[in-house]
């Protein structure tokens, strides 16, 4: 446990002190997120190379404290590819289809290294496309909720800790270790990203973190007691996946392309309900902890209790979607 704590603290400290350097670099290079009056309502341009600080802290900590197994090397290589795709997108020279292709290639590299969904009732030929779909869904879901100070980073840190716990309980200590390193790096960055944010993750950061969470959440031994717990990672990452589904549904209803930005996100709808930016982020954190707890509970109880937990969570999600859709976004 001492090693786990040391890894978490070291990663946190690296990110805490590396992030201001990335902020300075982003300002000098002009890599900033400018307000546009629609989705981006911050008062001034904000640097957006925070993801590089998270990645660097993550990589340095692993380099100091871990041995590089094939799985870890595959994770780092494919995660680095996802980061590069996001970084190129931060420069504004990548189309949505090119971005999706880059993410798919990163997912295939991860699969080649031996990391993919491994469930007895899922055949190999089905596991591969499911693996790619899962990684693309989580990566892009996290990418689209990075629209408010502290939102994506805080939710990601909660998810990383929950995935660490799941892996640890399943006897997958190396994966739990990597999750804690990721959580420490994200929390160190969050110190500078919480409202009022001094720096943003950028697409590089959100895609890298989303990719890592998707990869680390796939085989954490959820189904030891009941098979329904296979959906636990969906609950752990429920907030970004919920927002992705909500936004896609609203844009489909409006006949707007899914890749086109619009103020339909759950966080912006909560803001219309008179919540401040801080209150919106904290509300999302509380929901994230609840979903993570429900996911971990599902993996530890009998099938009957797992069904009850899933039914209750799904009912609350449907009710939340219904109420959010009632919010008037035209005012």
N, C-alpha and C positions, 0 to 999 in steps of 0.2 A: 504493500500500500504506500510505502514511503516513496517508491519509484513513481507511482502514479501521481502522487501529490507534487513531487519535484518536477515532473514533466508538465503538469498543468501550470504550475507557477512560472516555470522557465518560459513556456510558450506565451503566457500572459504578459510577462515582463518584456520579452522580445517585441511583441506586437504593440505594447503600450509605448515603448520608446522608438520603435521603427516607424509608427504611423505619422508622427509629426514630420519626419524626414520625407516621407512619401507625399505629404501635403505640400511641403516646400517645393519638391520636384515637380509636382503636378501644376502648381502655380507658375513656375518658371517655364514649363513646357506648354502652358495654355490648355492643359487637359482638364477642363472644368465642365460642370453641369450647369447650364444657364437656365434661369426661369423662363417659362414660355406662356404663363398665364392660364394654362389648362391643367395638365398633370403636375407640372413643376411650378410650385408657387412660393419657393423660397425667395428671400429678399434679394440676395446677391448670388453671383456665380460661386459654386462650391467645388473644390477639387475632387476628383473621382478616381484616385489611384489607391484607395484604401485596401482593395483586394490584394494588391501586391504586398502590402505590409502583412496581411493575414497569411498569405502564401509563404512569405519569407520566414516569418516566425514559426510557422508549421514545419517547414523544411529544415530550418536550423535545429529545432528541438529534436526532431526525429534523427537528424544527422549526429547529434551529440549523444543521444540516449538509447538508440535502438540499433539492432542488427537488421540488415536489409534482406528479408526473405523474398522469394519470388513474388508472393502476393503483395508485399509492401512496395516492391519496385514497380510492379504492374499498376498499382494504385497511384503511385507518384507520377509515373510516366503518363498515364491516361489523364490524370487530374491536371498535369502541366499542359497537356494539349487543350483541355477545356479552358484553362486560364488564358492560353494564347488566343483562342478563338474569341473569348470575351474582350481581351485587350485590343485586338484588331477592330472589334465592333465598337469599342470606346473611341477609336479614331474616326468612326463614322464612314468607313469605306466598305462595309460588308452588307450584303442584302440578306433578308430573312432566310432565303433558301440556302445561301452559302453558310450562314450561321448554323442552320440545322444540319447541314452536311458535315460541317466540322465537328459538331457535337456527336453525330452518329459515328464518325471515324474514331473519336476518342472512346466511345462506348465499346466499339469493336476491339480496340486495343486492350481495354480492360477485360473483355471476355477472353481474348487470346491468352492473357496472363493466368487464366483459370478462375477468375471471379465472375460468377453469374448465378442466377437464381437456381438453387438446388433443393427442390422439393420432390419427394418420392412420387407424388401423384401428378407431377408435371413432367412430361417427356422432354428429352433434350432438344428435339426439333422445335418444340413450343417455347422452351425456356429462353432460347436466344432472342427471338423477337420480343418476348415479354421483358427481357433484360434491357434491350435497347429502348423500348417504349417507356419503361419505368425511369430510366436515367434521363431521357429527354423530358418526360413529364415533370420530374422533380426539379431538374436544372432550370427549366423555363418557368416553372411555378415560382421558384425562389427569385428568379430574375424579375418577374413582373410585380412582386410585392415590394421590391426595393424602391418604394416611391415616397417614403416618409422617414424622417429622422429616427434611427434606432430600431425600426420595425423588422426588417429582414435579419439584421445581425442578432437581435435579441431572440427572435423565434428560432434562428439557426442554433444558437448556443443551447437553448433548452432541448432542442431535438438531438443535438450531439451528445448531451449528457444522458438523455434517455436511451439513446442507442448504445452508449457506453455501458450503461447498467444492464441492458438486455444482453449484450455480448458477454459481459462478465458473468452473469448468471448462467449463461450457456457454456461456460468454460472456455470462451474464446478471448483469452487475456490479451493477445497481441492486438486484436481489433479494438478491444475496449481501450487499450492504451492509446492507439491512434485517435480514437474518438475524443478522448480527454485532451490530447494535444490540440486537436482542432478546436474544441470548446474554449480552451485557454487563449488561443490566438484570437478567436472571435470576440471574447470578452475584453481582451486588451484593446482591440480596435473599437469596441462599443463605447469605451470611455471617451473617445473622441467623436463618436457618431451619434450619441444620444442628444436629444434636443437641448440647445441649438447645435446642430451638426457642424463640425469644422471640416469634415471630409466624408465622402461617400464611398461605398464599396466599388461602384462602377460595374459594368457588365463582367469584367474580368473576375472580380471578387464574387459576385452573386452566382455566376456560372461555375466557378471553381468550388465554392462551398456547396452549392446544390448538387454538383457531381459527386463530391465526396460523401455527402449525407446519403445520397441514393445508393452508392456503392457499399458503404459500410452498414446500411440498414437491411440489406437483402437476405443475409444468411445468419441472423443472430439467434437461431434456435428457438423461435417463437412457438413452434408446433410440438414441443415435447409432451404436452399434456392434452391439447386438443388441436385439431387441424384448422379450426376457424381462426385461430390466432395468427394464421398466415397473413391476415390483413392488418396486423399490428403496425407495420411500418407506414401504412396508409394513415392510420390514426396519429402516429408520432409526427408525421409531416402533413397533418390534416389542414392546418391553416393555409399554407401556400397552395395545396392541392384544391382546397375549397375555393380559394380566390380564383384560381385558374379556371375551374369549372364554371363559377359564377360569371366571370368576365366573358368566357367563350359563349355561354348561353345568352347573355345580354347582347353581345355583338351579333350573334346569329339572329336573334329576334329583330334587331335593327337593320340587318342586311349589311353590316359593316365587316370588312375583312378582319379576321382574328388577329393578324399581325399589326393592325393599326391601333395606336394608342388611343384610349378614351377614358374619361373619369368615371369608370364603372366599378372600381375596386371596392372591396368591403371597407377598407380603411378610410377611403374618401367618403363613403356613405356614413360611417360612424362620425366623421367630422361634421357632416350635415346635421347630425343629431346633437350638436352643440358640445361634443367632446373636443378637448384640446389635443394638440399633437402628443403631448406627454401622456394624457389619459388614454388616447387611442392605442399608443404603444403598450402601455401597462395592461390595458384590457386584453390585448392580443397575447401578451405574456401569460396572463392568468389562464386564458383559454388554452394556450399551448401546454401549460403544466397539467391542466385537467385532461387534455387529450393524451399526453404522454403517460399519465397515471393510468388512464383507461386502457391504453395499449399494453402496458406492463402487467396490469391486472389480468387482462384477457389471456396472457401467456402463462398464467400461474393457476388458473381455476379450471373447473370441469366445463364440459361443453355447454351445459345448461346455463351456467353463470356467464360464460362467454357470449352466448346468444343474447342474454339479457343486457349485458354491457353494450354489445354492438347495437341492439335495437334502441336502447336509450340514447346512445350517442348519435345514431342516424336520425332519430326523431328530432333531437335538438338541432342537428345540422339543417334539416329540412325547414324547421320553424325559423331558424336564423335566416336562411335564404329567403323565405317568404317575407319576413319583416324587412330585410334589407332591400328587397325589390320594391317595397312600398315607399321607400325614401325618395322624395322628389329631388332629382339632380338637375333640374332645369332652372331652379331659382338662382 
